Amino acid sequence: MIRACIFDMDGTVADTLASIAGFGNEALVACGYQPIPVEEYRTLVGNGADTLMRRMLKFTAGEFTEEEVCRVRAVYDKAYESDPMRQVTEYPGMRETLTALKEHGLKLAVFSNKPDDMTQQVAQHLYPGLFHAVRGQRSDTPLKPSPEGALLLAKELGVSPQECLYVGDTWVDMETGKNAQMETAGVLWGFRDREELEKAGACHIVSRPEELKVLAGIE
């Protein structure tokens, strides 16, 4: 029986592609590099900000040093922190789905590789009061696909891993859920495609947020 749902942030509960691309390109241009087409960011995101910087630099410059990674990251973070909700929107049907899940007694949480302060701000701004717990990248917890953060959230929510549905849009999310021994749902409205989710062993694949209610047993 599903008693809790743990959601990825970017590409799952929040459409942040234009936002991430905007801040990423702002940082690249400020540091003397060419910007990257927005759609290319679909395959660049997902493994934390440092990895995003490395992928951006590899895409636009080919070769880079760790000093350059730090320089671009500093500009990126400063811009992001100044306006974390820039170009961030809800996915259609997500608010209604989260509300229905909560009203039926399910515990809801967010687990993201986005820095914790930004994850907290986005969750609270888009969906105030709907999540029981929110966890982003923290220095004391490994990034996904390590299951540690997901397991800490399950404990905080008062449920076992087997009572959790882990919801995300990338292979990283499916691996995280599997590593935590949670049931997984891959979503098709995010940054990646069905093939990636199937290869990653998603237990379920859904095309609309409303379908999550069925998986959670409330419809």
N, C-alpha and C positions, 0 to 999 in steps of 0.2 A: 504493500500500500504506500502510495506517495503522500508524504506529509510536508514536504518542503521542496521548493524549486530554487536552485542557485543559477543565476544568469551571468553570462559574460556581459560586458558593457558595450564596447565598440562593435557595431555591426549586428548586435543582438537586441538590446533594449534602446540603444541610441544610434541614430544615423549620424556618424561623426566623420564620414569620409571627406567631405568638403572642408570640414574644420581642420582635420589633421593635415590634409594636403596644403591648405592655406598657410598654416603655421610652418609646415615643413619647407615650403617654397620660400616663405618670407625669410627663414633662417638661411637657406641655401644662397639666395640672392644677396643677402647682407654679407655673406662670407665669400662672395665672388664666384659662385657657381650658377649654372643654368637651372631653372626650375624644371620640375617633372610633371608630365600630364597627370591630372587628378586621378584618372582611372587606374594608372599604374600603382597608386598607393594601395589598391585592394590587395596586392600580393606583397607589399612592403611591411604592412602593419601586422601586429599580433604577438610579438615576442618581447615587448618592452621597448622603452624609448631609446636605450643605447643601441639595441639591434636595429631599430628603425633608422637611426642616424647612419649606421654603417651601410645599410641597404640603400639609403638615399645617396650616399656618397659613391658607392660602387656603381649605382645606376647612372649618375650624372658625370662622374669623374673617372671611374674605372679604378684608380689607385688612390689610397689615402693613408694617413697616419692616425694613430690614436689621439694625437694632439688636435688634429682637424675634427675628429669625432667630438671631442670635448668642446671645441670652439663652436661648432654648429649646435650642439646640445644646449649650450649656455644661452644662445640667442633664441632657440626654440622654446626653452622653458620660460624665459622672461616674457616672450610674446604670449605664450599659452596662459601663463598665470595672470596676465593682465586682462584677459577676456576669455575665460574657459568655455563660455557658451556660444562663442561666435560660430554661426552656421551649424549649430547642433540642433537636431530636430527629433521628434518622436517618430517611430514607425507606425503607420496606420494600424489601429486595432490593439496596440500594445497597452495603452493605458487602461482600456476596458478589460482586457484579459488579466492584467495584474490585479485590478480591482476585484474582478470576479474570483480569482484564486484566493485572494486575501479574505474576502467575505465568506468563502467556504472553509475557512480555518487553516489554510496552508500558510506556512512560514516562507517568506520570500527574502532572498539575499542576492547581492551582486559580488562577483569575484573577477577582478580585472588585472591585467598586466600594466594598465595605465597607472601612473603615480597616484598614490593614495589620496592626496589632497584634491587632485583633479577629479578622480572617480567619485569622491564624496560630493563635490560641488555639482557635478552633472546629475547624479542620482537624485539629490535633493531638489534641484531646480526643475527637472523634468517630471519627477514623480514624488512630490513631497508626501511623506508619511506612509508610503506604500511598502517600503523595504524595512524588514526587521533588522538587517545587518548589511553593511557595505564594506568591502575590503579591496583596496587596490594594491599596487606594488609597495611593499614595505621592506626596510633593510633587514628585518629579522625573519623574513619568510621568503623561500625560493620562488622564483617566477613559475607560472604554468609552463609546461605540463606537470610540474611537481604537484602531487595531490595535497601537500601540507596545508595550503591556505583553504582549500575546499573542505578538508577534514576539520580544521579549526572552526569554520563557519557552521558545519553540521553540529559540532559540539555546542557552539553558541546558540544555535536554534533549538537544541534539545532533541535532536533526531539522530538516528543511525545513518551511516552512509547509504545503506540499502533502502532507506525511506526517502532518498533525495533523487530528484530529477535534475540533471545538470544540462543546461541549455546554452548552446553557443553556435558560432557560425564558421569555425575553422577546425583544422585537424588538431591544433593545440588544445582546443576545448574538448574535443572528443577524447584525446589522450588523457587530459586532466581528469575527466569523469571516470574513464576506465581505470586509471591508476588509483582513484579514490574508491573504486568498487561501487560507483553510482550508475544508475540508468542514465543514458544520454539521449539528447534530442538535438539534431543538427538543423539549423534554420536556413532557408533558401533566400531570405530577404537581405542577408548580410553581405560580407565582402567576398565570400568564396562560393564555389559551385557544388552541385550534388556529387560529382565524381570525387572531389576531395573528401567530402563527408563520408561517402560510402567506403572509400579506401581506408579511412581512419576508423571504421567499425562502428559508426553511429547506430545506436539501437533503434532510433526512429528518425525520420526526416520529415519536416513540416514546412509548408509553403506560406502559411498565415498564422499569426499569433493565436487566433481563436482555436486552432487545432491543439494547442497546449492544454486547453481545458479538458479535452477528451483524454489525453495522456495522463492527466492528473486525476481522472475519475470523477469529474464534477459535471460532465455532460454525457 
